[in-house]
Amino acid sequence: MRWRSPARTEVDVSEVERIVIRVRASRKYRSVCVDTVRRIAADEWSRWGALKPALKATKSRLHQIYGAYETGTGLRHAADALRSATMDGRKEAIRSACRYMLSLHTSTRERLPDLDRFYRDIYAHTGIPHVILDLACGLNPLALPWMGLGQGSEYHAYDIDGDRIALLNDYLDMAGVQINAHLQDVICDPPDEKGDLALLLKSAACLERQRRGSTLALLDKLAVDWVVVSFPVKSLGRREKGMPEHYAHQFDGMLYGRPWPVTRLDFPTELVFAVDKR
């Protein structure tokens, strides 16, 4: 039977919870933040008003925002290699293990060619931060060896994958940075930690697909001096579609009416905006 989307209906909490239970029973999505699953399930129940199509649509959306970006193959083995290198204090081995792990997630893999200059060029505008908030972080905290942070710096990372958060907490503890990796959906629950710099790297477009206006709502609530927001310059299929100018226009529209100066930085693999909220 082919389902057609009806007019939106009132959310049935009990049916939403049935969807949440079924989704989290799946091996693929069992580590996803329950707030994220519940938020998407409620949206899809409101759209479909029936269990079967709402469940299918919820899984499809979770794949779009989560499952399509990371290849888990080799991640745990690489984490073991990183732990060994860190315990031995071998800096080049640490960087090598981190680089390999960064290659396992689409977003951070694309950034690898620019990694040596990426944070240096950003800090030329923002200054070197003491406290960083990394929103919808993926595996980006593994780029710490390239971030040039000072002794005693704080790093807060937020992601919807519980397994990833556990791995990052292990690594960041070994890296000697004061760290807390949070299992947290930043749409449902924006961070309240104060910081010098917040990173929202190639996640704004994904947030907007989930809830229109969520990026600006998040930027408004962040208690930081600077927010760095970036966008991809190619699709997941590696096609160029005029994406930099499209996202530049979109981001300019998002910030309309806000008094924040914005600096644009163009990297070969990423379009970056540094937003001054001071």
N, C-alpha and C positions, 0 to 999 in steps of 0.2 A: 504494500500500500504506500502510495506517495503522499507525504504530508505537506500541507500548505500552511504557511504561517498565517494565523488569524490575527484579529485585532488583539492588542495586549489585554491581559486579564489580571485580576487581582492575584497576588502571590499566595499560594497555599503552602504554609510553612512546613507542614508534615510531608508534602510531596517533594519539596526542596530538600528536606533532610534525607528522603529516600534516594534522591539523586546523589547527594553528597556521599552517602554510605556506599552506593554502588561504584561511584567513581574511585573512591579511596580504597576499595577492595581490589582495584586493578594494580598490578605490579608497576605499571608505567607511571601511575599518578599517586601512589600511596604516600610519597614523601612531600607532595605539594601542600602548601599552607592551606589549612582548612578554611580560613577566611576567604581565600581566593576561590576555592571550589564553590563555597556557599554563595559568594557574590555572583559568580557566573551562572550557577544553577538557578538562582533567583531571577536573573535576567532572562534566561532561556525559558523558565516556567512561565514567566509573565508573557513571553512572546508566543509560546506554543499552547500552553494550557493542557498539556498531556505529557505523561511520563516518558513514553518511548522516544518521541522526537526531541524532547527537552534534554534527555540523557545523551542522546547522540550528538546534539548540538553543543552541549557542555564539553564533551570529550573533544570535539572538533576544535573548539575555541582554545581549550587547554593545549592542544597540540600546536596551534598557531602561536601562542604566547610563550610556550615553554618547551615542548617536545621537539620542535623543528630545529633548534639551535645548537644542541649539544650532542656529541657522540661520546657516550660513557665508556666506550671500549678503551681500556688502557689507563683510565683515570686513577683507579685505585693502585695499580702497579706503579704509576708515575708518582703518586703520593708517597708510597713507600720509599722510592728512590730519593724523593725530596727530603723526607724525614732523615734518611741515612746521611745525605749530604749536609744537612743542617746540623746534625749532631756532631759531625766531623769538622764543621766550620769551613767547608770547601766552597768558596764563593762562586767559582766558575761552574761547579757542579750544581749549585743551588740555582743559578741563573739558567742553566741548561734544562734542569728539571721543570722550572717554572715556565720557560718558553714552550716546552713540549706540552705542558698542561694547558697553557693559554691557547694552543693550537687546537684543542679539543672542543672549543666553543666558537661558533661562527663569528660572533662579535669581536672577541679578543684575537682570534686568528687573523682577521682582516687588518688589525692594528699592528701586527708584528713588524712589518717593514718600517713603520714610523716610530716604533717604541723608544728608540734611543733619543729622539728629540721631542716626543709628544708632550711629556710633562714639563720639560724644560721650557718649551715655547709657551705653554699655558702659564707657568709661574712668572714669566716675564711680565705678565699683566696682573696676575692675582697676588704675587708674592708666594713664597714657600709656606704652605699651611702648617699649622701645628695640630689642628683637629680637622679630619676629613670625614664626611658622610658620603658613602658610596651607595647610591640608590639603585635598586634592581640590578645588583652588582654582577650577577653571573660569576665568572671566574676572574674578574678584573683585579681583585685584591692580590692575586698571584703576580701582578706586575709591580709589587712593592720594591723589588730590587732596582727598578728603573725610576722610582718616584722621587728619590733624593730627599726623603723626609729626615728631620733631625731627631736626635736622641730624645726619647720621652714623648714622641708624637702619639696622638690618639687616632685610631681608625675605626669607624663604625661602618659596617657593611650590612646591607638589607637585601634579602632575596626570598623567593617563595618556595625554594627547594630545600627541605630539611636535611637531606643527605649532603648537599653542597655546603650548607651552612656549617654542618659538623666538620666537614673536611677543612673549610676555611678557618674555623676556630682552632683546629689542630695546627695548621700551618702558621697562622698569624701569631699564635703563642710561641712557636719555635722561632719566628722571625724577630722576636724581641721588641715588638711594638705593642703598646697598650691597646688592646683590641676587644671589640665585642661584635660578633657576627650575629645578626638578628634574623630569625624566621619571621618575616613581617611583610604584609601586603601594603605597599606605600599608598595605594589608592584608598583602601579601607582605613588605614592607620598611618598617617604621615608621621615621620620621625619628629620627636620633640627635643632631641639632643641639640645643643648649640655647637656651632663649629665655624671654622674659617672658610671652608670650601666644601660645597656639595657637588658630587659628580652624578650626572644623569646621562650616561654614555650610550647612545643609540637605543634608548628605551622610550623616549617621548612618543615616537610614532606608534609604538606598541601600546602605550598607555591610552593614547587617543582612540585607538581602535576599540579598546575595551570600554572607555567612558569618555565621551567628548568633553573637553574642558578640564580633564584631570591633571594635565601638566601644569596649567596656570594655577589651579587650586593648590597643587603641591608647592610650586614656587612661592606662592603667597604665604604659605604656612611655615616654610623653612626658616629657622633662626640662624642664618649664616650670612657672612659678608659677601660671598661670591657663589654663584651657581654656574657650573660648566655643563652645557647641554650640547649633545652632538647628534648627528644624523648620518646614516650611511650614504655613500655616493653611488653605490650599485645595489641592485636587488640581490636576493639570495641566489638567483640564477646567474649572477655576475654580469647582468645586463645594465648598460647605462641608459637611463631614461630621462635625462634632464633633471635628475633627482636633487642636486645641490640647490639649484635656483627654486625648485618647487618647495623644498623644505625651508629655504631662506624666506620665501614669501609667506609660507605658513607660519613660521615662528614669529616673524614680524607682526603678523595679524594677531597671534596669541597674546603678545605683549602690549597691544595697543592700549594706550591710556595709562600704562605703568611708567613711573619716573626713572626707570633703571637704565643707565647707559649700557650698551651692548657692544662688545668687540668681536668681530668675525675672524676666525682663523681657518684657513683652507689647508688641509692635508691631502695628500694623494688618495688616501683611503677613507677620509672622514671629514665632515663639515662640522666645525666647532664654534659655539658661541659662548663667550664669557660674559655673564650677567652680573653687573655690579649692584648689589643690594645695600651697600653701606648707607 
